[in-house]
Amino acid sequence: ERADDLHVAITTRYRRATLLAPDDGRITIDTDLSWMLPDGRSLDLPGLVIVETKSRSAATDVDRLLWRARCRPQPVSKFATGLAALRPELPHNRWARLLRGPFTPETSKEQLCAAV
């Protein structure tokens, strides 16, 4: 019965590449991002790239490389930010900076650098 109460809130699509760094880090690179609500409203950001680094240590060589390229870490949830972008009536304070920047179609056409 409970499974019947579930419904699709948003569909998120992206292409992901995962790299293993020599310093035991892991890097995921998400491209071709798009979101669609059940009512058909959608957001496509093909120019946006989300890079996420993970490691056991505080910073990896890849983190340092991104910092030198002026890519600064910022929190992002593809699910929550996509939902906030397509449904502005929902709370979105946590994602406001992204919604004014990388998650706008106009900005995504430019070269962006946003590391997670």
Backbone atoms as SQL, in Angstrom:
CREATE TABLE atoms (id INTEGER PRIMARY KEY, chain TEXT, resi INTEGER, resn TEXT, atom TEXT, x REAL, y REAL, z REAL);
INSERT INTO atoms VALUES
  (1, 'A', 1, 'GLU', 'N', 0.819, -1.195, 0.000),
  (2, 'A', 1, 'GLU', 'CA', 0.000, 0.000, 0.000),
  (3, 'A', 1, 'GLU', 'C', 0.861, 1.256, 0.000),
  (4, 'A', 2, 'ARG', 'N', 1.918, 1.299, 0.792),
  (5, 'A', 2, 'ARG', 'CA', 2.723, 2.503, 0.880),
  (6, 'A', 2, 'ARG', 'C', 3.403, 2.825, -0.442),
  (7, 'A', 3, 'ALA', 'N', 3.836, 1.815, -1.177),
  (8, 'A', 3, 'ALA', 'CA', 4.480, 2.057, -2.466),
  (9, 'A', 3, 'ALA', 'C', 3.511, 2.697, -3.443),
  (10, 'A', 4, 'ASP', 'N', 2.237, 2.379, -3.324),
  (11, 'A', 4, 'ASP', 'CA', 1.236, 2.972, -4.202),
  (12, 'A', 4, 'ASP', 'C', 1.058, 4.469, -3.932),
  (13, 'A', 5, 'ASP', 'N', 1.455, 4.917, -2.751),
  (14, 'A', 5, 'ASP', 'CA', 1.344, 6.341, -2.406),
  (15, 'A', 5, 'ASP', 'C', 2.485, 7.178, -2.971),
  (16, 'A', 6, 'LEU', 'N', 3.528, 6.528, -3.470),
  (17, 'A', 6, 'LEU', 'CA', 4.669, 7.257, -4.027),
  (18, 'A', 6, 'LEU', 'C', 4.346, 7.770, -5.423),
  (19, 'A', 7, 'HIS', 'N', 4.916, 8.921, -5.749),
  (20, 'A', 7, 'HIS', 'CA', 4.751, 9.454, -7.102),
  (21, 'A', 7, 'HIS', 'C', 6.030, 10.167, -7.511),
  (22, 'A', 8, 'VAL', 'N', 6.221, 10.329, -8.789),
  (23, 'A', 8, 'VAL', 'CA', 7.401, 10.999, -9.321),
  (24, 'A', 8, 'VAL', 'C', 7.324, 12.481, -9.004),
  (25, 'A', 9, 'ALA', 'N', 8.371, 13.019, -8.392),
  (26, 'A', 9, 'ALA', 'CA', 8.438, 14.452, -8.105),
  (27, 'A', 9, 'ALA', 'C', 9.205, 15.166, -9.204),
  (28, 'A', 10, 'ILE', 'N', 10.282, 14.542, -9.692),
  (29, 'A', 10, 'ILE', 'CA', 11.111, 15.130, -10.729),
  (30, 'A', 10, 'ILE', 'C', 11.977, 14.016, -11.314),
  (31, 'A', 11, 'THR', 'N', 12.292, 14.146, -12.573),
  (32, 'A', 11, 'THR', 'CA', 13.211, 13.218, -13.221),
  (33, 'A', 11, 'THR', 'C', 14.488, 13.988, -13.519),
  (34, 'A', 12, 'THR', 'N', 15.606, 13.461, -13.046),
  (35, 'A', 12, 'THR', 'CA', 16.913, 14.078, -13.260),
  (36, 'A', 12, 'THR', 'C', 17.724, 13.170, -14.161),
  (37, 'A', 13, 'ARG', 'N', 18.317, 13.766, -15.194),
  (38, 'A', 13, 'ARG', 'CA', 19.155, 12.981, -16.111),
  (39, 'A', 13, 'ARG', 'C', 20.506, 13.664, -16.257),
  (40, 'A', 14, 'TYR', 'N', 21.536, 12.855, -16.367),
  (41, 'A', 14, 'TYR', 'CA', 22.876, 13.380, -16.580),
  (42, 'A', 14, 'TYR', 'C', 23.791, 12.240, -17.005),
  (43, 'A', 15, 'ARG', 'N', 24.929, 12.613, -17.566),
  (44, 'A', 15, 'ARG', 'CA', 25.967, 11.646, -17.911),
  (45, 'A', 15, 'ARG', 'C', 27.047, 11.770, -16.845),
  (46, 'A', 16, 'ARG', 'N', 27.584, 10.658, -16.376),
  (47, 'A', 16, 'ARG', 'CA', 28.582, 10.686, -15.315),
  (48, 'A', 16, 'ARG', 'C', 29.822, 9.906, -15.721),
  (49, 'A', 17, 'ALA', 'N', 30.957, 10.525, -15.438),
  (50, 'A', 17, 'ALA', 'CA', 32.251, 9.844, -15.536),
  (51, 'A', 17, 'ALA', 'C', 32.838, 9.828, -14.133),
  (52, 'A', 18, 'THR', 'N', 33.407, 8.705, -13.743),
  (53, 'A', 18, 'THR', 'CA', 34.034, 8.582, -12.431),
  (54, 'A', 18, 'THR', 'C', 35.503, 8.242, -12.639),
  (55, 'A', 19, 'LEU', 'N', 36.354, 9.017, -11.975),
  (56, 'A', 19, 'LEU', 'CA', 37.798, 8.819, -12.078),
  (57, 'A', 19, 'LEU', 'C', 38.361, 8.501, -10.699),
  (58, 'A', 20, 'LEU', 'N', 39.360, 7.639, -10.669),
  (59, 'A', 20, 'LEU', 'CA', 40.065, 7.362, -9.424),
  (60, 'A', 20, 'LEU', 'C', 41.375, 8.130, -9.465),
  (61, 'A', 21, 'ALA', 'N', 41.623, 8.925, -8.441),
  (62, 'A', 21, 'ALA', 'CA', 42.837, 9.734, -8.373),
  (63, 'A', 21, 'ALA', 'C', 43.962, 8.920, -7.743),
  (64, 'A', 22, 'PRO', 'N', 45.208, 9.242, -8.075),
  (65, 'A', 22, 'PRO', 'CA', 46.332, 8.487, -7.515),
  (66, 'A', 22, 'PRO', 'C', 46.471, 8.632, -6.004),
  (67, 'A', 23, 'ASP', 'N', 45.881, 9.668, -5.423),
  (68, 'A', 23, 'ASP', 'CA', 45.983, 9.867, -3.969),
  (69, 'A', 23, 'ASP', 'C', 44.767, 9.303, -3.245),
  (70, 'A', 24, 'ASP', 'N', 44.156, 8.240, -3.805),
  (71, 'A', 24, 'ASP', 'CA', 42.998, 7.552, -3.228),
  (72, 'A', 24, 'ASP', 'C', 41.721, 8.386, -3.262),
  (73, 'A', 25, 'GLY', 'N', 41.698, 9.425, -4.039),
  (74, 'A', 25, 'GLY', 'CA', 40.486, 10.221, -4.182),
  (75, 'A', 25, 'GLY', 'C', 39.619, 9.690, -5.303),
  (76, 'A', 26, 'ARG', 'N', 38.398, 10.168, -5.331),
  (77, 'A', 26, 'ARG', 'CA', 37.463, 9.811, -6.403),
  (78, 'A', 26, 'ARG', 'C', 36.864, 11.103, -6.927),
  (79, 'A', 27, 'ILE', 'N', 36.748, 11.203, -8.227),
  (80, 'A', 27, 'ILE', 'CA', 36.188, 12.390, -8.855),
  (81, 'A', 27, 'ILE', 'C', 35.026, 11.952, -9.732),
  (82, 'A', 28, 'THR', 'N', 33.872, 12.582, -9.561),
  (83, 'A', 28, 'THR', 'CA', 32.757, 12.341, -10.478),
  (84, 'A', 28, 'THR', 'C', 32.512, 13.622, -11.249),
  (85, 'A', 29, 'ILE', 'N', 32.218, 13.458, -12.519),
  (86, 'A', 29, 'ILE', 'CA', 31.977, 14.587, -13.415),
  (87, 'A', 29, 'ILE', 'C', 30.625, 14.348, -14.076),
  (88, 'A', 30, 'ASP', 'N', 29.666, 15.215, -13.770),
  (89, 'A', 30, 'ASP', 'CA', 28.308, 15.094, -14.319),
  (90, 'A', 30, 'ASP', 'C', 28.113, 16.163, -15.393),
  (91, 'A', 31, 'THR', 'N', 27.655, 15.723, -16.580),
  (92, 'A', 31, 'THR', 'CA', 27.416, 16.625, -17.706),
  (93, 'A', 31, 'THR', 'C', 26.040, 16.350, -18.303),
  (94, 'A', 32, 'ASP', 'N', 25.652, 17.158, -19.274),
  (95, 'A', 32, 'ASP', 'CA', 24.366, 16.988, -19.978),
  (96, 'A', 32, 'ASP', 'C', 23.210, 16.892, -18.983),
  (97, 'A', 33, 'LEU', 'N', 23.167, 17.823, -18.053),
  (98, 'A', 33, 'LEU', 'CA', 22.156, 17.811, -16.984),
  (99, 'A', 33, 'LEU', 'C', 20.801, 18.282, -17.492),
  (100, 'A', 34, 'SER', 'N', 19.758, 17.588, -17.058),
  (101, 'A', 34, 'SER', 'CA', 18.393, 18.008, -17.374),
  (102, 'A', 34, 'SER', 'C', 17.435, 17.505, -16.297),
  (103, 'A', 35, 'TRP', 'N', 16.352, 18.258, -16.123),
  (104, 'A', 35, 'TRP', 'CA', 15.323, 17.932, -15.135),
  (105, 'A', 35, 'TRP', 'C', 13.965, 18.077, -15.791),
  (106, 'A', 36, 'MET', 'N', 13.022, 17.227, -15.406),
  (107, 'A', 36, 'MET', 'CA', 11.663, 17.330, -15.933),
  (108, 'A', 36, 'MET', 'C', 10.665, 16.999, -14.832),
  (109, 'A', 37, 'LEU', 'N', 9.655, 17.861, -14.719),
  (110, 'A', 37, 'LEU', 'CA', 8.560, 17.619, -13.784),
  (111, 'A', 37, 'LEU', 'C', 7.506, 16.758, -14.462),
  (112, 'A', 38, 'PRO', 'N', 6.652, 16.085, -13.704),
  (113, 'A', 38, 'PRO', 'CA', 5.603, 15.267, -14.302),
  (114, 'A', 38, 'PRO', 'C', 4.672, 16.063, -15.228),
  (115, 'A', 39, 'ASP', 'N', 4.522, 17.382, -14.987),
  (116, 'A', 39, 'ASP', 'CA', 3.642, 18.187, -15.845),
  (117, 'A', 39, 'ASP', 'C', 4.312, 18.628, -17.148),
  (118, 'A', 40, 'GLY', 'N', 5.581, 18.223, -17.351),
  (119, 'A', 40, 'GLY', 'CA', 6.268, 18.527, -18.598),
  (120, 'A', 40, 'GLY', 'C', 7.233, 19.706, -18.529),
  (121, 'A', 41, 'ARG', 'N', 7.141, 20.525, -17.484),
  (122, 'A', 41, 'ARG', 'CA', 8.117, 21.622, -17.357),
  (123, 'A', 41, 'ARG', 'C', 9.498, 21.021, -17.227),
  (124, 'A', 42, 'SER', 'N', 10.468, 21.657, -17.892),
  (125, 'A', 42, 'SER', 'CA', 11.807, 21.084, -17.868),
  (126, 'A', 42, 'SER', 'C', 12.876, 22.170, -17.841),
  (127, 'A', 43, 'LEU', 'N', 14.055, 21.747, -17.475),
  (128, 'A', 43, 'LEU', 'CA', 15.232, 22.602, -17.445),
  (129, 'A', 43, 'LEU', 'C', 16.384, 21.779, -17.990),
  (130, 'A', 44, 'ASP', 'N', 17.012, 22.280, -19.048),
  (131, 'A', 44, 'ASP', 'CA', 18.162, 21.615, -19.652),
  (132, 'A', 44, 'ASP', 'C', 19.365, 22.533, -19.528),
  (133, 'A', 45, 'LEU', 'N', 20.447, 22.026, -18.962),
  (134, 'A', 45, 'LEU', 'CA', 21.667, 22.810, -18.799),
  (135, 'A', 45, 'LEU', 'C', 22.858, 22.023, -19.359),
  (136, 'A', 46, 'PRO', 'N', 22.922, 21.898, -20.686),
  (137, 'A', 46, 'PRO', 'CA', 23.984, 21.088, -21.284),
  (138, 'A', 46, 'PRO', 'C', 25.381, 21.672, -21.066),
  (139, 'A', 47, 'GLY', 'N', 25.489, 22.975, -20.777),
  (140, 'A', 47, 'GLY', 'CA', 26.796, 23.586, -20.569),
  (141, 'A', 47, 'GLY', 'C', 27.300, 23.502, -19.146),
  (142, 'A', 48, 'LEU', 'N', 26.465, 23.023, -18.231),
  (143, 'A', 48, 'LEU', 'CA', 26.853, 22.943, -16.827),
  (144, 'A', 48, 'LEU', 'C', 27.577, 21.629, -16.564),
  (145, 'A', 49, 'VAL', 'N', 28.664, 21.712, -15.831),
  (146, 'A', 49, 'VAL', 'CA', 29.415, 20.530, -15.417),
  (147, 'A', 49, 'VAL', 'C', 29.543, 20.582, -13.906),
  (148, 'A', 50, 'ILE', 'N', 29.171, 19.509, -13.247),
  (149, 'A', 50, 'ILE', 'CA', 29.315, 19.420, -11.795),
  (150, 'A', 50, 'ILE', 'C', 30.433, 18.420, -11.508),
  (151, 'A', 51, 'VAL', 'N', 31.451, 18.900, -10.823),
  (152, 'A', 51, 'VAL', 'CA', 32.597, 18.074, -10.460),
  (153, 'A', 51, 'VAL', 'C', 32.557, 17.865, -8.953),
  (154, 'A', 52, 'GLU', 'N', 32.591, 16.619, -8.538),
  (155, 'A', 52, 'GLU', 'CA', 32.595, 16.308, -7.113),
  (156, 'A', 52, 'GLU', 'C', 33.838, 15.492, -6.798),
  (157, 'A', 53, 'THR', 'N', 34.562, 15.932, -5.792),
  (158, 'A', 53, 'THR', 'CA', 35.739, 15.187, -5.362),
  (159, 'A', 53, 'THR', 'C', 35.480, 14.607, -3.981),
  (160, 'A', 54, 'LYS', 'N', 35.984, 13.417, -3.774),
  (161, 'A', 54, 'LYS', 'CA', 35.854, 12.754, -2.472),
  (162, 'A', 54, 'LYS', 'C', 37.178, 12.075, -2.157),
  (163, 'A', 55, 'SER', 'N', 37.552, 12.168, -0.895),
  (164, 'A', 55, 'SER', 'CA', 38.790, 11.514, -0.488),
  (165, 'A', 55, 'SER', 'C', 38.770, 11.283, 1.012),
  (166, 'A', 56, 'ARG', 'N', 39.742, 10.530, 1.466),
  (167, 'A', 56, 'ARG', 'CA', 39.893, 10.298, 2.904),
  (168, 'A', 56, 'ARG', 'C', 40.574, 11.487, 3.569),
  (169, 'A', 57, 'SER', 'N', 41.368, 12.216, 2.786),
  (170, 'A', 57, 'SER', 'CA', 42.073, 13.373, 3.338),
  (171, 'A', 57, 'SER', 'C', 41.254, 14.644, 3.124),
  (172, 'A', 58, 'ALA', 'N', 41.714, 15.723, 3.682),
  (173, 'A', 58, 'ALA', 'CA', 40.984, 16.997, 3.602),
  (174, 'A', 58, 'ALA', 'C', 40.932, 17.533, 2.178),
  (175, 'A', 59, 'ALA', 'N', 42.029, 17.464, 1.454),
  (176, 'A', 59, 'ALA', 'CA', 42.068, 17.988, 0.088),
  (177, 'A', 59, 'ALA', 'C', 42.920, 17.070, -0.777),
  (178, 'A', 60, 'THR', 'N', 42.512, 16.918, -2.026),
  (179, 'A', 60, 'THR', 'CA', 43.247, 16.078, -2.968),
  (180, 'A', 60, 'THR', 'C', 44.013, 16.956, -3.947),
  (181, 'A', 61, 'ASP', 'N', 44.850, 16.325, -4.740),
  (182, 'A', 61, 'ASP', 'CA', 45.562, 17.056, -5.791),
  (183, 'A', 61, 'ASP', 'C', 44.558, 17.667, -6.779),
  (184, 'A', 62, 'VAL', 'N', 43.481, 16.952, -7.035),
  (185, 'A', 62, 'VAL', 'CA', 42.453, 17.468, -7.942),
  (186, 'A', 62, 'VAL', 'C', 41.773, 18.694, -7.334),
  (187, 'A', 63, 'ASP', 'N', 41.503, 18.666, -6.028),
  (188, 'A', 63, 'ASP', 'CA', 40.945, 19.838, -5.357),
  (189, 'A', 63, 'ASP', 'C', 41.861, 21.041, -5.575),
  (190, 'A', 64, 'ARG', 'N', 43.140, 20.851, -5.356),
  (191, 'A', 64, 'ARG', 'CA', 44.102, 21.951, -5.508),
  (192, 'A', 64, 'ARG', 'C', 44.134, 22.460, -6.952),
  (193, 'A', 65, 'LEU', 'N', 44.050, 21.547, -7.891),
  (194, 'A', 65, 'LEU', 'CA', 44.018, 21.938, -9.303),
  (195, 'A', 65, 'LEU', 'C', 42.769, 22.769, -9.599),
  (196, 'A', 66, 'LEU', 'N', 41.623, 22.342, -9.083),
  (197, 'A', 66, 'LEU', 'CA', 40.383, 23.103, -9.270),
  (198, 'A', 66, 'LEU', 'C', 40.483, 24.479, -8.607),
  (199, 'A', 67, 'TRP', 'N', 41.062, 24.542, -7.435),
  (200, 'A', 67, 'TRP', 'CA', 41.199, 25.830, -6.741),
  (201, 'A', 67, 'TRP', 'C', 42.077, 26.777, -7.552),
  (202, 'A', 68, 'ARG', 'N', 43.174, 26.236, -8.123),
  (203, 'A', 68, 'ARG', 'CA', 44.050, 27.089, -8.954),
  (204, 'A', 68, 'ARG', 'C', 43.308, 27.605, -10.183),
  (205, 'A', 69, 'ALA', 'N', 42.329, 26.833, -10.649),
  (206, 'A', 69, 'ALA', 'CA', 41.516, 27.257, -11.807),
  (207, 'A', 69, 'ALA', 'C', 40.341, 28.131, -11.371),
  (208, 'A', 70, 'ARG', 'N', 40.356, 28.563, -10.102),
  (209, 'A', 70, 'ARG', 'CA', 39.316, 29.424, -9.516),
  (210, 'A', 70, 'ARG', 'C', 37.959, 28.738, -9.378),
  (211, 'A', 71, 'CYS', 'N', 37.978, 27.427, -9.268),
  (212, 'A', 71, 'CYS', 'CA', 36.759, 26.665, -8.986),
  (213, 'A', 71, 'CYS', 'C', 36.680, 26.485, -7.486),
  (214, 'A', 72, 'ARG', 'N', 35.668, 27.044, -6.886),
  (215, 'A', 72, 'ARG', 'CA', 35.502, 26.955, -5.440),
  (216, 'A', 72, 'ARG', 'C', 34.372, 25.994, -5.099),
  (217, 'A', 73, 'PRO', 'N', 34.558, 25.189, -4.058),
  (218, 'A', 73, 'PRO', 'CA', 33.504, 24.248, -3.674),
  (219, 'A', 73, 'PRO', 'C', 32.235, 24.973, -3.246),
  (220, 'A', 74, 'GLN', 'N', 31.118, 24.400, -3.609),
  (221, 'A', 74, 'GLN', 'CA', 29.834, 24.892, -3.140),
  (222, 'A', 74, 'GLN', 'C', 28.873, 23.724, -3.066),
  (223, 'A', 75, 'PRO', 'N', 28.015, 23.734, -2.057),
  (224, 'A', 75, 'PRO', 'CA', 27.081, 22.612, -1.911),
  (225, 'A', 75, 'PRO', 'C', 26.042, 22.619, -3.023),
  (226, 'A', 76, 'VAL', 'N', 25.714, 21.433, -3.495),
  (227, 'A', 76, 'VAL', 'CA', 24.664, 21.317, -4.510),
  (228, 'A', 76, 'VAL', 'C', 24.025, 19.937, -4.393),
  (229, 'A', 77, 'SER', 'N', 22.730, 19.926, -4.569),
  (230, 'A', 77, 'SER', 'CA', 21.981, 18.689, -4.709),
  (231, 'A', 77, 'SER', 'C', 21.275, 18.805, -6.047),
  (232, 'A', 78, 'LYS', 'N', 21.584, 17.915, -6.973),
  (233, 'A', 78, 'LYS', 'CA', 20.926, 17.994, -8.285),
  (234, 'A', 78, 'LYS', 'C', 19.416, 17.890, -8.127),
  (235, 'A', 79, 'PHE', 'N', 18.963, 16.998, -7.259),
  (236, 'A', 79, 'PHE', 'CA', 17.533, 16.833, -7.034),
  (237, 'A', 79, 'PHE', 'C', 16.915, 18.116, -6.493),
  (238, 'A', 80, 'ALA', 'N', 17.429, 18.616, -5.375),
  (239, 'A', 80, 'ALA', 'CA', 16.819, 19.767, -4.710),
  (240, 'A', 80, 'ALA', 'C', 16.938, 21.045, -5.542),
  (241, 'A', 81, 'THR', 'N', 18.086, 21.261, -6.175),
  (242, 'A', 81, 'THR', 'CA', 18.263, 22.482, -6.948),
  (243, 'A', 81, 'THR', 'C', 17.412, 22.449, -8.210),
  (244, 'A', 82, 'GLY', 'N', 17.342, 21.304, -8.865),
  (245, 'A', 82, 'GLY', 'CA', 16.480, 21.191, -10.039),
  (246, 'A', 82, 'GLY', 'C', 15.019, 21.413, -9.686),
  (247, 'A', 83, 'LEU', 'N', 14.597, 20.840, -8.573),
  (248, 'A', 83, 'LEU', 'CA', 13.215, 21.016, -8.114),
  (249, 'A', 83, 'LEU', 'C', 12.946, 22.485, -7.775),
  (250, 'A', 84, 'ALA', 'N', 13.875, 23.132, -7.085),
  (251, 'A', 84, 'ALA', 'CA', 13.711, 24.546, -6.728),
  (252, 'A', 84, 'ALA', 'C', 13.684, 25.433, -7.974),
  (253, 'A', 85, 'ALA', 'N', 14.475, 25.089, -8.988),
  (254, 'A', 85, 'ALA', 'CA', 14.508, 25.881, -10.218),
  (255, 'A', 85, 'ALA', 'C', 13.182, 25.775, -10.979),
  (256, 'A', 86, 'LEU', 'N', 12.576, 24.607, -10.962),
  (257, 'A', 86, 'LEU', 'CA', 11.339, 24.394, -11.714),
  (258, 'A', 86, 'LEU', 'C', 10.077, 24.681, -10.901),
  (259, 'A', 87, 'ARG', 'N', 10.205, 24.701, -9.584),
  (260, 'A', 87, 'ARG', 'CA', 9.045, 24.980, -8.727),
  (261, 'A', 87, 'ARG', 'C', 9.410, 26.080, -7.739),
  (262, 'A', 88, 'PRO', 'N', 9.403, 27.344, -8.190),
  (263, 'A', 88, 'PRO', 'CA', 9.848, 28.457, -7.348),
  (264, 'A', 88, 'PRO', 'C', 9.019, 28.660, -6.084),
  (265, 'A', 89, 'GLU', 'N', 7.852, 28.055, -5.997),
  (266, 'A', 89, 'GLU', 'CA', 7.036, 28.191, -4.784),
  (267, 'A', 89, 'GLU', 'C', 7.589, 27.367, -3.620),
  (268, 'A', 90, 'LEU', 'N', 8.505, 26.452, -3.903),
  (269, 'A', 90, 'LEU', 'CA', 9.116, 25.640, -2.853),
  (270, 'A', 90, 'LEU', 'C', 10.239, 26.421, -2.169),
  (271, 'A', 91, 'PRO', 'N', 10.557, 26.071, -0.912),
  (272, 'A', 91, 'PRO', 'CA', 11.693, 26.720, -0.242),
  (273, 'A', 91, 'PRO', 'C', 12.969, 26.502, -1.060),
  (274, 'A', 92, 'HIS', 'N', 13.731, 27.550, -1.213),
  (275, 'A', 92, 'HIS', 'CA', 14.935, 27.427, -2.032),
  (276, 'A', 92, 'HIS', 'C', 16.111, 28.265, -1.527),
  (277, 'A', 93, 'ASN', 'N', 16.030, 28.762, -0.299),
  (278, 'A', 93, 'ASN', 'CA', 17.096, 29.623, 0.219),
  (279, 'A', 93, 'ASN', 'C', 18.473, 28.971, 0.121),
  (280, 'A', 94, 'ARG', 'N', 18.556, 27.695, 0.449),
  (281, 'A', 94, 'ARG', 'CA', 19.861, 27.017, 0.428),
  (282, 'A', 94, 'ARG', 'C', 20.467, 26.996, -0.972),
  (283, 'A', 95, 'TRP', 'N', 19.617, 27.029, -1.998),
  (284, 'A', 95, 'TRP', 'CA', 20.083, 26.912, -3.380),
  (285, 'A', 95, 'TRP', 'C', 20.019, 28.243, -4.131),
  (286, 'A', 96, 'ALA', 'N', 19.705, 29.331, -3.447),
  (287, 'A', 96, 'ALA', 'CA', 19.490, 30.630, -4.105),
  (288, 'A', 96, 'ALA', 'C', 20.686, 31.070, -4.943),
  (289, 'A', 97, 'ARG', 'N', 21.881, 30.904, -4.428),
  (290, 'A', 97, 'ARG', 'CA', 23.073, 31.330, -5.178),
  (291, 'A', 97, 'ARG', 'C', 23.200, 30.568, -6.496),
  (292, 'A', 98, 'LEU', 'N', 22.987, 29.274, -6.455),
  (293, 'A', 98, 'LEU', 'CA', 23.048, 28.469, -7.681),
  (294, 'A', 98, 'LEU', 'C', 21.922, 28.825, -8.637),
  (295, 'A', 99, 'LEU', 'N', 20.745, 29.122, -8.083),
  (296, 'A', 99, 'LEU', 'CA', 19.602, 29.458, -8.927),
  (297, 'A', 99, 'LEU', 'C', 19.807, 30.791, -9.650),
  (298, 'A', 100, 'ARG', 'N', 20.610, 31.673, -9.078),
  (299, 'A', 100, 'ARG', 'CA', 20.928, 32.948, -9.735),
  (300, 'A', 100, 'ARG', 'C', 22.117, 32.808, -10.673),
  (301, 'A', 101, 'GLY', 'N', 22.846, 31.707, -10.565),
  (302, 'A', 101, 'GLY', 'CA', 24.071, 31.543, -11.335),
  (303, 'A', 101, 'GLY', 'C', 24.013, 30.357, -12.264),
  (304, 'A', 102, 'PRO', 'N', 24.724, 29.278, -11.918),
  (305, 'A', 102, 'PRO', 'CA', 24.865, 28.146, -12.834),
  (306, 'A', 102, 'PRO', 'C', 23.568, 27.466, -13.254),
  (307, 'A', 103, 'PHE', 'N', 22.510, 27.544, -12.439),
  (308, 'A', 103, 'PHE', 'CA', 21.276, 26.848, -12.775),
  (309, 'A', 103, 'PHE', 'C', 20.313, 27.718, -13.579),
  (310, 'A', 104, 'THR', 'N', 20.831, 28.729, -14.257),
  (311, 'A', 104, 'THR', 'CA', 20.007, 29.509, -15.177),
  (312, 'A', 104, 'THR', 'C', 20.457, 29.165, -16.586),
  (313, 'A', 105, 'PRO', 'N', 19.519, 28.989, -17.517),
  (314, 'A', 105, 'PRO', 'CA', 19.905, 28.613, -18.877),
  (315, 'A', 105, 'PRO', 'C', 20.884, 29.589, -19.515),
  (316, 'A', 106, 'GLU', 'N', 20.764, 30.888, -19.230),
  (317, 'A', 106, 'GLU', 'CA', 21.646, 31.869, -19.833),
  (318, 'A', 106, 'GLU', 'C', 23.089, 31.671, -19.360),
  (319, 'A', 107, 'THR', 'N', 23.270, 31.440, -18.067),
  (320, 'A', 107, 'THR', 'CA', 24.601, 31.278, -17.500),
  (321, 'A', 107, 'THR', 'C', 25.217, 29.957, -17.922),
  (322, 'A', 108, 'SER', 'N', 24.410, 28.929, -18.056),
  (323, 'A', 108, 'SER', 'CA', 24.958, 27.603, -18.337),
  (324, 'A', 108, 'SER', 'C', 25.594, 27.538, -19.715),
  (325, 'A', 109, 'LYS', 'N', 25.278, 28.478, -20.586),
  (326, 'A', 109, 'LYS', 'CA', 25.893, 28.489, -21.911),
  (327, 'A', 109, 'LYS', 'C', 27.325, 28.998, -21.850),
  (328, 'A', 110, 'GLU', 'N', 27.644, 29.700, -20.775),
  (329, 'A', 110, 'GLU', 'CA', 29.008, 30.191, -20.592),
  (330, 'A', 110, 'GLU', 'C', 29.841, 29.071, -19.988),
  (331, 'A', 111, 'GLN', 'N', 31.146, 29.255, -20.028),
  (332, 'A', 111, 'GLN', 'CA', 32.014, 28.265, -19.383),
  (333, 'A', 111, 'GLN', 'C', 31.902, 28.451, -17.874),
  (334, 'A', 112, 'LEU', 'N', 31.505, 27.422, -17.192),
  (335, 'A', 112, 'LEU', 'CA', 31.297, 27.498, -15.752),
  (336, 'A', 112, 'LEU', 'C', 32.281, 26.603, -15.032),
  (337, 'A', 113, 'CYS', 'N', 32.531, 26.962, -13.821),
  (338, 'A', 113, 'CYS', 'CA', 33.379, 26.136, -12.986),
  (339, 'A', 113, 'CYS', 'C', 32.744, 26.087, -11.596),
  (340, 'A', 114, 'ALA', 'N', 32.084, 25.003, -11.283),
  (341, 'A', 114, 'ALA', 'CA', 31.475, 24.840, -9.969),
  (342, 'A', 114, 'ALA', 'C', 31.817, 23.456, -9.457),
  (343, 'A', 115, 'ALA', 'N', 32.675, 23.402, -8.494),
  (344, 'A', 115, 'ALA', 'CA', 33.046, 22.122, -7.890),
  (345, 'A', 115, 'ALA', 'C', 32.201, 21.902, -6.646),
  (346, 'A', 116, 'VAL', 'N', 31.906, 20.658, -6.373),
  (347, 'A', 116, 'VAL', 'CA', 31.090, 20.316, -5.204),
  (348, 'A', 116, 'VAL', 'C', 31.998, 19.801, -4.110);
